[in-house]
Amino acid sequence: MLNHYGKTASFTTKIGLCVNMRSLPWYVQANPNSFFPRCYGLCTESEKQEFLDDFRRTVASSILKWVVSHQKYNKNEAKNEEARNGDPSPKKDPENADKLKGLSGQLIDTACKVCQAYLGQLEHEDIDMTETGAENLSEEEWDKLIQQYYSLVHGNAVISDTRSYLPQCQALLNKITSINPQTEIDGIRNIWIIKPAAKSRGRDIVCMNRVESILKLVAADSQTTKDKWVVQKYIETPMLIYDTKFDIRQWFLVTDWNPLTIWFYKESYLRFSTQRFSLDKLDSAIHLCNNSIQRRLKNDKDRSPLLPGHNMWTSSRFQEYLQKRGREAVWSTIIYPSMKRAITNAMRVAQDHVEARKNSFELYGADFILGRDFKPWLIEINSSPTMHPSTPVTAQLCAQVQEDTIKVVVDRRMDRNCDIGNFELLWRQPAVELPPFSGSELYVEGISVKKAKKQMPPITNLNFSESSSDMPLKVGSPRTMQEPAGGPSHTIMRQDWKREDSKLGSRAVSTPALT
């Protein structure tokens, strides 16, 4: 019995999971964009171009989001100001107004055109369109749009009088949201997380929000190393607990790949960041919850004291937290079943790539991040997840999951009804019944092909005597006989041929010579 499967890189590496998820619709009627943040492998020029196109489209939709959020902010501020002073007109600080850079409303027009073209692509309206579509801006126009976007979102620029654009921007965003399930997690800052394709434990992972910096990092590194990079859309709107980001480590067990058999563990644990969440800083200490990174850092003094010092919760403790806030049903109706579906889909896609060795098993650790709507997003799947008792939470759960794994793998082979701990059967592929084989129904129809025999050249130089030439000459060849070899007719014909041949020879000898 072996505790490892071969050829699992199709889902246990970042590049493998990135590529594999695109094939999901061929195996399951599910949209990978509904549970896996879109991802690109920056190892080919085509992938780089796809990422660049995605970044540009996200720039356009982020501008529309800025307009909507800016109008809502102004409306709320006007209400607050009216409540305080009875004057609905917002007051602006003259000093701050001088520092702000005004942008033209043409920026919104361009962003709307790009989003309309994107919607046309999603709805397949671009099939008969020419290459002069609205989204196909020139490189100079794209650069100008992106730089103005940087000033708007990351700088001190504003767009004045956006009220007239609000209905159009809101309508386009509603359409995009109905088609693209990742619109909510995109935010407006266009942050992407760049990861080495085959490393684990958060090594060399960085967050960036400028496309030129991302491509420059990848290009510079590719000249010195052979490592591949993966870029994935960062979830800008995660669920927070006491203003702190966290992720969920969920275990599952595979005991067979043919038929595919998956066991899901009922207990999981949360890993908190040591810092309060903020998008103003792209520090890994804020945005990466890997224990291998956070254990080297000190907890921020401004972080809530209600969070544990060792930065971990069990899933049971998390359910208590939800219950106190009146959301106890969220775990059983949204989070838990969604994680199970994501794992099942990922394994079904990877099944054809894994070495389906019998008498084997392997325990995996999947990492999820929850959105503000409690929806889990699969980030990665790890082989050989750590079992180190680094905290009281892992000391309890890691020992428990190992014991329960033995129950499923060993004890259940002897007794199908034995105790399997906190594991539950998630997926067992139905057995495929092969049709019965009947050899009598198989036959080959046709004729055999033989090599053609070499023809003998005609004999033209025989010089027999006149007497012999007057006699009828009978010559038989056994090669031309059609009767079966060894038969009685073949023997008689061969004897007749020998007699005729001897007679012909004797007459030729007794013929007198002409003088």
C-alpha positions, 0 to 999 in steps of 0.5 A, spaced: 500 500 500 503 506 497 500 513 500 502 517 493 500 517 486 504 518 480 503 524 475 499 528 479 502 535 476 495 536 472 492 539 479 498 539 484 502 544 481 499 551 479 500 551 472 497 544 471 491 546 475 491 553 471 491 549 464 486 543 467 481 548 469 480 550 462 478 543 460 472 542 465 466 543 460 469 537 456 468 533 462 462 536 467 457 541 465 460 546 470 463 553 469 470 553 472 470 561 472 464 560 477 469 557 483 476 558 480 479 565 479 482 566 472 489 564 471 494 564 465 501 561 464 506 566 462 510 561 459 508 563 451 507 569 447 499 567 446 498 566 454 501 573 455 497 576 450 491 573 453 493 576 460 494 583 457 487 582 453 484 580 460 488 586 464 485 591 459 478 589 459 478 589 467 481 596 466 475 598 462 470 595 467 474 598 473 472 605 470 465 603 470 465 601 477 469 607 479 463 611 476 458 608 480 461 607 487 463 615 486 456 617 485 454 613 491 459 616 495 457 623 493 450 621 494 451 619 501 456 625 503 450 629 500 445 626 505 450 626 511 451 634 509 444 635 509 443 632 516 448 636 519 447 643 516 441 642 512 445 644 505 445 638 500 450 641 496 457 637 498 463 642 500 470 641 498 476 643 501 479 648 496 487 646 498 485 638 496 481 641 490 487 644 487 491 637 488 486 633 484 487 632 476 481 632 472 480 627 467 475 628 461 469 624 460 471 621 454 475 616 458 468 613 460 466 613 453 472 609 451 471 604 457 463 603 455 465 602 448 470 596 450 465 593 455 460 593 450 465 589 445 466 585 450 459 583 452 458 582 444 464 577 444 461 573 450 454 573 447 457 571 440 455 577 437 462 579 434 462 573 429 460 577 423 464 583 425 470 586 422 477 587 426 475 594 426 471 593 432 470 598 438 475 594 443 480 593 438 484 600 440 491 602 437 496 600 442 497 608 443 490 608 445 490 602 450 496 606 453 493 612 454 487 609 457 491 605 462 495 611 464 489 615 465 486 609 469 492 608 474 491 616 475 484 615 477 484 609 481 491 609 484 493 617 483 489 623 485 485 624 478 478 625 478 472 625 473 468 631 474 460 631 472 459 623 472 452 623 474 450 623 466 454 617 465 451 613 471 445 609 468 449 607 462 455 604 467 450 601 471 446 597 465 453 595 462 455 592 469 449 589 470 450 585 464 457 583 465 455 581 472 450 576 469 455 573 464 461 573 468 461 570 475 468 573 477 465 581 476 464 581 484 471 579 486 475 583 481 474 590 485 477 596 481 484 596 483 486 590 478 490 586 482 493 580 480 497 575 484 504 572 480 506 565 482 512 560 480 508 555 476 511 549 481 513 552 488 509 551 494 508 554 501 508 561 498 515 562 496 516 568 491 509 570 490 508 577 489 502 581 488 502 587 483 497 592 479 501 594 473 501 590 467 508 593 465 511 591 472 508 584 471 511 583 464 517 586 466 518 581 472 516 575 468 521 577 462 527 578 466 526 572 470 525 568 464 532 570 461 536 567 468 532 561 470 527 556 466 522 557 472 515 558 469 510 563 472 503 563 473 498 570 474 492 569 477 486 574 478 487 576 486 480 576 490 479 584 492 473 583 495 474 577 500 470 575 506 474 578 513 473 576 520 475 582 524 478 586 518 483 580 517 483 576 511 483 568 512 483 562 507 481 555 509 485 548 508 480 543 506 483 535 506 480 530 501 482 523 500 483 519 493 483 512 494 482 510 487 482 513 480 479 508 476 473 508 478 475 515 481 473 515 489 474 521 493 473 522 500 471 529 503 473 531 511 468 534 515 473 538 519 478 544 516 481 549 519 482 557 518 489 561 517 489 568 519 494 573 516 498 577 521 496 584 519 489 587 518 487 587 510 488 593 506 489 594 498 493 600 499 499 595 500 501 589 496 505 586 502 505 578 502 504 579 510 497 582 508 495 578 502 498 571 503 495 566 509 500 561 508 502 558 515 509 558 512 509 565 511 505 568 517 509 564 522 515 568 521 511 574 522 509 578 528 501 580 529 500 587 528 498 591 534 492 594 530 489 587 529 483 585 533 484 582 540 479 577 538 483 573 533 487 567 536 495 569 537 497 562 533 492 565 527 488 559 526 481 557 527 477 550 526 471 550 522 467 548 528 469 555 531 468 558 525 461 556 525 460 558 532 462 565 529 457 565 523 452 563 528 453 569 533 452 573 527 445 570 525 448 566 519 449 559 521 446 556 515 451 559 510 456 553 512 451 548 510 448 551 504 453 555 501 460 554 503 461 546 505 457 544 499 461 549 494 467 546 496 465 539 495 463 541 488 470 544 486 474 538 489 469 533 485 470 537 478 477 538 479 479 531 480 474 529 474 478 533 470 485 530 472 483 523 472 485 522 465 492 524 467 494 521 473 497 514 474 491 510 476 495 505 480 491 500 485 493 499 492 494 506 493 491 512 496 493 520 497 491 525 502 491 532 499 490 539 502 486 544 498 486 552 499 479 556 499 478 563 500 471 566 501 468 572 497 464 577 501 458 573 499 461 567 502 462 563 496 468 559 496 474 560 491 479 554 489 486 557 489 490 551 489 491 543 491 497 541 495 500 534 495 503 532 501 500 537 505 504 539 512 502 535 518 506 539 523 503 540 529 505 548 529 499 550 533 494 547 538 489 547 532 493 543 527 496 539 533 489 536 534 486 536 527 493 533 523 493 527 528 486 526 527 486 526 520 491 521 519 488 516 524 481 517 520 485 516 513 488 509 516 481 507 518 478 508 510 484 505 507 486 499 512 480 498 516 475 499 511 478 493 506 476 488 512 470 491 514 465 496 509 461 498 515 467 500 520 468 507 523 471 512 518 472 518 523 470 524 520 471 522 512 465 522 508 464 519 501 464 525 496 464 521 489 465 514 487 465 513 479 459 509 477 462 502 474 462 502 466 459 495 464 462 493 458 458 489 452 459 481 452 465 479 447 463 474 442 468 471 438 464 468 433 461 474 431 468 477 428 470 475 421 475 478 416 472 479 409 476 479 402 482 475 398 489 474 400 494 478 396 500 474 393 506 476 390 506 475 382 510 469 379 516 471 374 514 469 367 519 464 363 522 467 357 520 464 350 524 458 347 526 460 340 533 456 338 531 449 339 534 445 332 530 438 332 531 434 326 526 433 320 523 427 322 522 429 329 519 436 327 514 432 324 512 428 330 507 432 335 511 434 341 508 433 348 511 436 353 508 437 360 510 441 366 509 439 373 509 446 375 503 447 371 499 442 373 492 444 377 491 437 381 493 437 388 500 434 389 501 427 391 494 425 388 494 419 383 492 423 377 499 427 378 503 421 378 500 418 372 501 424 368 508 424 371 510 417 368 506 419 361 511 425 361 517 421 362 515 415 357 514 421 351 521 424 353 525 417 353 521 416 346 523 422 343 530 422 345 531 415 342 528 417 336 533 423 335 539 419 336 537 414 331 536 419 326 542 418 320 546 424 319 545 427 312 551 427 307 
